[in-house]
Amino acid sequence: MAQGWGEKYQERVRAKNKLTAHERCAKTADDEASILPINTFVNVGLYFGDEGSKKNSPNAGVITAFVRIEKRWTIGNCKRQYGCVWIMVA
């Protein structure tokens, strides 16, 4: 899931001085073990792009997860272009 659209997409995102959705999520969390994804099967089996270059992208660049931030559990999502939104739940 962390690979998203693949290496070429990640390079394109980084060339714009941005982070992928997974990288933003990981950077926000207390640690990697503090991320519990809950939408693993979003878009499972679906392919995107033009004929001949279609790619499978679980989550389509969106991560919805429980994430521990500063020792508090939150729920929210990170979208590939729009940043992250977290709501405290505990």
Secondary structure as the mmCIF struct_conf table of DSSP 4:
data_model
#
loop_
_struct_conf.conf_type_id
_struct_conf.id
_struct_conf.beg_label_comp_id
_struct_conf.beg_label_asym_id
_struct_conf.beg_label_seq_id
_struct_conf.end_label_comp_id
_struct_conf.end_label_asym_id
_struct_conf.end_label_seq_id
TURN_TY1_P TURN_TY1_P1 ALA A 2 TRP A 5
HELX_RH_AL_P HELX_RH_AL_P1 GLU A 7 ALA A 15
TURN_TY1_P TURN_TY1_P2 LYS A 16 ASN A 17
HELX_RH_AL_P HELX_RH_AL_P2 ALA A 21 THR A 28
BEND BEND1 ALA A 29 ASP A 31
HELX_RH_3T_P HELX_RH_3T_P1 GLU A 32 SER A 34
STRN STRN1 ILE A 35 PRO A 37
BEND BEND2 ILE A 38 ILE A 38
TURN_TY1_P TURN_TY1_P3 THR A 40 GLY A 45
STRN STRN2 TYR A 47 PHE A 48
BEND BEND3 GLY A 49 ASP A 50
TURN_TY1_P TURN_TY1_P4 GLU A 51 GLY A 52
BEND BEND4 SER A 53 SER A 53
STRN STRN3 LYS A 55 ASN A 56
HELX_RH_3T_P HELX_RH_3T_P2 PRO A 58 GLY A 61
STRN STRN4 VAL A 62 ILE A 69
TURN_TY1_P TURN_TY1_P5 GLU A 70 LYS A 71
STRN STRN5 ARG A 72 LYS A 79
TURN_TY1_P TURN_TY1_P6 ARG A 80 TYR A 82
STRN STRN6 GLY A 83 MET A 88
#
